[in-house]
Amino acid sequence: MVFSKFFPGIKDKWQPIIKQLETVVGKDGVVRRKEELLTYECDGLASYRQRPALVVLPRTTEEVAAAVKVCHDNNLPWVARGAGTGLSGGALPAPDCVLIVTARMNRILHQDLDNHYITVQPGVINNWVTQAVSGAGFYYAPDPSSQIICSIGGNVAENSGGVHCLKYGVTTNHVLGLKIVTTDGSIIDVGGIVPEMPGYDLTGLFVGSEGTLGIATEVTLRILKRPESVCVVLANFPTVEDSGAAVADIISSGIIPAGMEIMDNLSINAVEDIVATGCYERNAQAVLLIELDGLKVEVKTYKQKVEAICRQNNATGITTANDIDTRAKLWKGRKAAFAAAGHISPDYFVQDGVIPRTKLAEVLAEIEALGDRYGYKIANVFHAGDGNLHPLILYDNSVPGAFETVEEIGGEILKLCVDAGGSLSGEHGIGADKNCYMPYMFNATDLETMQYIRSALNEKGLANPGKIFPTPRSCGEAANAKKAQQFTNAELY
């Protein structure tokens, strides 16, 4: 069926734009065939889908700038996309948009070990940064669970965290400088190679802006020297509340671990079924993973204190590991938790909210009650140290109405987090998934002030439209897969 029969003139509209973009990135750098565009119709939040009109694959800053300029001059919406692992619909295409994909921009541009920084293109995979500098004893601290596939550009857009964010901070704490293509196609540099720069913190403003203020084409990252000693403590608990109490007591004692992670019984058994580490006690209602690092004497002392605190909170078994292989084995299940959920349920929906550590037991109990009330199982895996929850709502999308119910549960969980004094997101971003809940956390003046910034730097509103901020449309309408299945202009080619 030819799309132009229903919309005369559409083909004529896109042909000159395709030619302009091919001039910029070459014919192999423009994706336009319907079947090829299917790859790009969603990010990691696969429940929301929208096929882009075109995909552009630049390799350099100049090519990105030229592609954005084409969109700007033709009033075309555009969306930046990295590896497509985001979980909030941040890289979801807008209708009739140009998707600018940075996957080919995957070069490490410069290393300065003496000054502890590295400059990379946005398509460089998170874990590649550590691999590039590990031989000299350095590493890159932010480590999302998807670090072997997620890209630095996406990490910058969403301000990603990871296991080690408790002690070392999230992405914004490790970005020194950026080269940015602005929304009109200009190229600017913000930040630098030193931690503090005069003037407005434009680097901090850009990190976490979810592609609404431009595209980062070069990222200068802080790298850290590996600690002298590392120890992982794994403790089993009879209740999730006991594990949460242990987390609060460890922090209250003055110990700041590199990371603290909790998995509930549903998650424990899911990962053991899949990765079979043999490390996690299947009967435990929760496991707490604690990583300590620093000087040898410091780690030794803290290890003893942490074990004592866990026992005081009813830990039923404790395992410790200092060597790298055993530490990796203890972490393996946690890193595979999201993937393991896919083996116990046809579908799952990951939420991402933050609460104060002291409210862990209370909020987790309310999440369990929500699941019982709606009749859905919810597996809990989370960064316990900073209260960043990742409840996985298990469901079957083939059941009519199931996804709409799951969206409702996800919204209730977010409201629980905000009511507890927390936040709508810890690291996954707002994207298309949570924008309708922003008024629950921010008042009208707050949102208007944020929009001033977006309007100033994204004057035409072409950069990643419909993300972060609520729109007049209903939440589910933002990009629900069942409501957004439609032909696109690209079916012409």
PyMOL commands that set and color helices and strands:
alter all, ss='L'
color gray80, all
select helices_A, chain A and resi 3-5+10-25+27-29+34-40+61-73+126-136+152-158+165-168+171-174+202-206+240-252+265-275+296-312+324-335+337-341+357-374+384-386+402-419+435-441+444-457+476-478+489-492
alter helices_A, ss='H'
color red, helices_A
select strands_A, chain A and resi 30-31+54-56+78-81+98-101+108-112+117-120+138-139+175-181+187-191+215-222+224-225+229-237+259-264+286-294+317-321+347-350+353-354+378-383+388-395
alter strands_A, ss='S'
color yellow, strands_A
deselect
rebuild
show_as cartoon
